[in-house]
Amino acid sequence: MLAGESGLLIAALLLPLPLLFLRGTAAAPNQRRASQTDALTGALLSSAFERRFQALMRSLPDSGRTTACFSIKIDDFARLRETYGDAEADQVLKFTAERIVRALRSDDLVARSGDATFLIALDPVRLLDLETGLQLAVRLQTAIEEPVPLRMASIYASCSIGFCLATRIRDATARALIQSAEMAMTEARRAGHSSIRAFSADMRRKVVTRRRTESEAARTLERDQIRAWYQPQISTDTGRVTGFEVLARWEHPSRGILAPYEFLDVLTQTGQMSRLADYMLAQALNALRAWDEAGLIVPMVGVNFSGDELRSPSLLDRIRWELDRTGLDPSRLAVEILESVIAGAPDDMVVRNVEALAKLGCAIDLDDFGTGHASISSIRRMPISRLKIDRSFVTHVDSDPEQQRMIAAIVTMAERLGLETLSEGVENAAEHAMLAQLGCRHVQGFGIARPMPFADTLGWMEKHKAKLCLPPEIGRKSG
């Protein structure tokens, strides 16, 4: 390898070139080419791409060269198609294909795989490292994300890119490289729009674990493995329990207790969030009735509902049915919604559902307040009952004057709007005391109690009630 060869390779990969999809296409009969290419974009079909890629791979061992596979997915393409129509969406695909090819060399292979996914196989080169792959990915992304001029307006489409170097896989085949690039692209999409990810062995392990989780999650609700756990909320004035937030936990038979971040995405992807919401609601209301029967005072429970759930036309009927089944007053159910859900309330169904639930008598808690983009006007036009201040404002509030000013401002605003406040993530007695001093009416967090299964709430409440009856510690003599 000559000293400047790596730099020359990068320059070669990044030079714009004419629109050429196939090696030797000009000499191929039109009928044969048509059977191998996508009619809309002119790119190779997946089957033809894999055959050519595999033939290319067979030449690598004796040539001292290497290659890579890229997978490119247009972000939110289904929504783009729904918004602008089929004709405009097809134009975006055509422009995308042209821009991809112009960013490559004439011997690189390009295929359309799925509605809005493209594959690239680089013609073998002597040196191809991670930096070169990232530079090419950025070049592709920059080209693709230029506005697409249409009849009435320009469309701005972003894309996620994953790629895999042949050197990252032992005994690499075309199929293995394609699958690995697609894994990386999936991870890029998880990271958000316009992301790029390179395949690694660790990524494969994570994907295998996720796929196992997806397979198990498809049956977890049927097996009664996801359970409601409860975290108490208490008054800063009296110390009494004012409610419990209901949190999902997967009681996995071999992996132990799994937190929501380990399975909620999977349930969303497998279409089970509606079932989970119904399941959690039923368990929450059953718990309220059981506490009543045990003579324990719990004014309300808070149940989280996702944005998709709040858009469901059947949400109100399902909640009303559960309240009727348990005979509980609607005022004892707090519907918790994320600030981000109401931030852009153009969605009429969200507004109608929230307003209908408030009219039914349910409390409406705005969760994680301060992390989204909800304006005062959006809070005022929605029937919010309480602001749940995000834990990021609570951490070190006992010692950080800036945090104290932020909490004080939120509490003052809430009071003027006639809203209650609850601070989440309270870790210790000092934070608890400062929040009380700043006027926050309710608190919850590990400093009060960790989330617990229903059976443990009974003993915890008895101990908490007994603690409230103890004489104050202030003024007691030591020893």
N, C-alpha and C positions, 0 to 999 in steps of 0.2 A: 504494500500500500504506500503510494507516494504521499509526501507530507501534505500537499494541498488537495488531496483527492476528496476528503470529506467535505470541504467547503465547496468544491466543484459539484459534488453530488447534490448538496442542498440547493445550489443555484439551479441545477438542471431540473430538479423536482419542482421548483417554484416558478419556472418560466411559463408564461401563458402560451398556449399552443392552439392550433386550429381544431375545429370540432371534428374529432375522429373517435369513433367508439371501438372499432374492431380492427385488429391487425389484418391486412390483406383484404379489406372489405370490397375494395373496388373490383377485385378479380372474382369475387364470389357471386354466384348467380343470385338474382333478386329473390327468387322463391326460397332459396336456402337461407338467405339473410333474414327474410321475413319470419321464418320459423324459429329463428334464434333471438329475435329482438322484440322489445315491447313496442306495440303499435303507436302508443301515445308519445313516448319520449325518445325512441330509437335506441335506448340502452339495451344491453343484453338481458334476456330472461334468466332467472336464477339457475335453471338447470344447465343452460349453455355456459353461463359464467362459471359454475362449479367445475364443469368438464374442462374448460380451458385453463382454469386456475390449477386444477390437479395436474394437467399436462405440464404446466409451467413449473410446478413444485417438483416434478420428477427430474427436472434438469438441474436442480440446485446442488445436490451433493457433489457432482463432478465439476461444477463451475466456480466454486468458491464465492458464490453470490448469495444474496438473501432477498426476502420480500416482506410485505406486510399487507394486512387486510384492514380496511376501514368500513365501518357501518355508520350511515348518516340517516337520522330521522328528523323530519320536519316537525317541530313542536306544535301541539294542539291542532293537527291538520284536520281532524274530524270536525272540530268547531269552526275552523276556517271554511271548510266545505259547506257546513250548515249555514254559516253567515253569508257567504258570498255566492254560493251556488256551484253546481258541478262545472260549468264552463270556465269560470274564473279559477276554481281549484285546479283544473286540468292545465290552465295556463301557468300556474305557479309550478306545477310539476315539470312542465316543459322547460321553463326558464331555469329551474334548479338543475335539471339534467345537463343543459347546455353549459351552465356555469361550472359545474363539476368537471366536465370534460375539458373546458378551456383552462382549468387550473392544473391539469395533468399533462403528462407526456403522451405521445401518440400511441405507444405500445402498452400503456396502462389499461386495465380492463375496468369497465363500469357496467353495473347491472341495476335494474330496478327490482326490488324485493319487497313485495307488499305494497299497500296503497301509497305510503309516503316514505318509504325506506329505500336507500340506495347503498350498494356495495361497491367497493373499489379493491382491486388487487394490483399492487405495484409491479411493474416489470422488474425482474431481478437486477440488483445493483450490488456492488462490492461491499459497501458499508451503509448500514441503516441503523441508526441508534435512536434512543428515546427522544432526544432533542430534535432530530430531523423529523420524526413522526409528529411531534407536537407542532413544529413549524408548519408542516404541511396541513395539519388539521386546522390550525388557525387561518391559513390561507383559504382553505375550502370554506370555512365558516364565514369569513369576511366576504367572499364572493357570493355565497348563497344568500346572505342576509341583506344584500343590497335590495332596495325597494323594487317590486315587480310592477311595471306599468301596465295597467289594464284600461278598459274603455272609460270608466267613470272616475277611477281613483287608483292610487298605488297601494299595494299590499306589502306590509312588512312582515316577513315570516322568519322566525329564528329556527335554529336546528341544533340538535345534540349529536355529538360524534364520539364514537368509541373506536379504538384501533388495537390491533395486536401485531407485534413483531414476530416473525417466524422464529427468531432466536429465543423467544420466551417460551416456546413449546418444544419438548423433546419429541423427536420423530414426527414433526408437524405434517399434517395433511391439509388439503384445501378445506375439507369439512371442519376440521378442528380449528383452523384459523378463522373461518367464517363464524363458527359458534362463539369463539372467544371474543371476536370483535363485537358481536351482538351482545354478549354479556357486558362488555365495557360500555357499549352504547346505552344499555338499560341502566347501568350505574350512573352514567352521565345524566340521563333523564331524571333519575331520582334526586340528583343534586340541583336540578332546576334548569330552566331554559338556557340555551347557549352554553352548555357545559361540555367539557371534553374530558374523557377518561381513557387511560391506557390499561390494557389488560395486565394482570399480575396473578401469580399463583394464589395469593391471599384472596383476591377477588373471586376466584373459582370456589374456594372454600366457603366464602360468604354466600355465594349464589346457591351452592349445594345445600347449605343450611337453610337458606330462605325457601328453596323449593320444597325441602322436607317440611318446613313450617307451613307452607301453603297447603301441602297435601294433608297435613294433620289438622290445619285450621278448617278445612272443608267439612270436617266431622266433629269439631270440638263442641259446638253448641248442642248438637244432638247427643253428645256424650256427657253433657252437663259439666264440662270442665272449666268454662269461664264463669266466674262467680263475682257477685257484688261484694266489694270491701267498702268499709265506711270510715271516713275521717271526720272527727267531731269539730264543730265550730262553736265557739263560746263567746259570751258577752264580755267586753272589757269592763263594763260597769259592775256586773254581779258575779261573773265567773260561771254562770249557769250555762248549760248546753242550750244553744239556740237552733241547732240543726246538725245534720251530717251530710257531707258530700259523698255521693256514691261513685266509686271508682272500679273499673273492670280489672280483674286479675285472672290470668290463665293458670289454673292449678294443674300444671303439666305432670303427667305420671312419672316421667323420668328426669325432666329438666327443672323441676321445682316451680316456684312461683314466678311467673313472667309478667313484667310490667307492660302497660299498653303500647309503648313505643316498639315492643318486640313483635306485636301481632296486629295492631289496628290497620296498618297499611295492607296487610295480607287479607284481612276481612273485607276491606274496601275493594280490593282487586277481585275478590271472589264473590262480590255482591251480597255480603252478609251483614252489612252495617244496619240495615233496617231491622233484621231479626235480632241483632245485638241490642239495639235501642229498645225494642219491645221487651226483651229479656231483662235488661237492666231496670227498666221502669217497673216491671212486675215484681222483681225482687225488692226494689226500693219500697214500694207500697206495702208489700207483705211485711217488710221489716218494721215499718211504721205501725202497722196493726199489731204486730207481736210486741213492740215496746209498750203500746197502749195496754195490752192485756197483762203485761208484767208490771204495770203501774209506774212505768218510767216516762218522764215527760220529755218528749222530743217534738218540738213545734213543727219542724218540716225536714224534708230531705231534698237535696239538690241533685238533679239528673242532667248530665251533659247530652246535648243534641248537636249533631254535626250540621254543616250547611246543607248537605244533601237531604238530611232528614227534615230540616226546616222548610225545604221546598216540596216535601211530599204532600199531595192533596189529601191523603188519608190520615195525616198526623193527628189532627184535632179529634177525629172520631176514635182513633186508637187510644189516645190519652183519656178521653171521656169514658171509654168503655172500661179501662183499668180502674179509674176512680169509682165508677159505679160498682164494679165487681167487689172492691174492697170496702165500699161505703165510706170513704174518706173525703173530707172537704177539700176542694181544689186548692184552697189557700195553703195547704200543707205541702204542696209540691212546688219547688222552685225549678223552673226550666232554665238551665245554664247554656248560654250561647256565647260564642267567641266574639270579641270586638271586631275582628276582621269580617265576620259575616254581615254585620250591619253597616260596615264602613261604606260600602257602595250599594246601598239598598235599592238598586234599580229593579231587583227581583221582587215583583209584586207578591208572589206566593210566600216568600219569607215574611214580608210585611203583614200580609193577611193572616198567616198562621200565628205570628207573635201577637198581633192585636187580638185575635180570637182567643188565644190562650189566656191573655191578660183579662179579657172580658169574662172568660169562664171563671176567673178567680185565682189563677196560678200566679205565683211570683215570677218575675223575669230577672235573672241575674246576668249581668254582663261580665263574662269571665276574662281573665288575663288583661284587665284594663291597663292601658298605657303602652301596650306592645303593638297595637294595630294603628289604624288611621281613622278611628271614629271621631267625628267632630262633635262639638257641643250641639249643633243643630240636629245631627243624626240621632244623638241621645235624646234630645227633647221630643223629636217626632215619634220615637218608639216608646212604648209603655214600660220602660225599665224601672225595676224596683230597687235594685242594689248594684253598686259597682264593686267587683272583686278585684282589688288592687294586686297587680302581678308581683310575684316574689322578687323580681329584679329591683323593685323600689324599696323592698323591705330589708334586704340584706344589709347588715351593718347600720340600720337606721338608728340604733342606740348611740353610735359614735360618729356618724357622718352627717354634718350640718346640711349638706346639699340634699341628701336623701330625706332629711327631716323637712326641709322646705318643700320638696316635691310632694310628700305625703300630706303636709298641711294644706298645700294648694288644692290637691285632689279632694280632700275632706271638705274644704270650704266650698268648692264648686258643687260637690254633691249635696251639701246642706242647702245651698241656694236653689238647687233644682228639686229639692224634696226627696233625695235619694239616700238610702242607707249605704254604709261602706263596710267592707270586709277585707282584711289584709291576709294574703296567702303567704305560705313559706316562712312562718314565724319559727325561728330555730331555738330561741332561748328566752329566759325571763326578762332580760334587759330589753330586748326588742319588743316583747309583749308590753312592758311597762311604758316604753316610749310611745308606742302606738296608741295606748290608752290616753297618754298625756296629750297627744296630737289630735285626739277626738275621734279616732277610728272606732266604730261601734262593735265590730266583731273581728275575731281572728281565728286562723287555723294554721296548722303546720306541725312539723315534727316536735317542736317545743311544747305543743299541747298534747299531741298523740299521733302516732303513725297510723296509716290506714290499717284496718283490722277486719277479719271476717266477722260475720254477724254474731256468732256465739261469743266472741271476745268482747263485744260492745256491752253486753249485760254486766259483766264483772267490772269493766272499766267505769261504767256510769255509776255503779254502786260505790266504788272507791272515790270517784270524783265528787259525788254527793256528800260522802262522809268528810272529805277534805274541806269542803266548803263550810262545814259546821264547826271546824276547829277554830279556837280563838286566834286572833292575829299574832304573828310572830314579833311584830314591832313592839319594843319595850320589854320583851322577856329577858330575864337575867340569864346569863350564860352559866353553864356548869352547875 
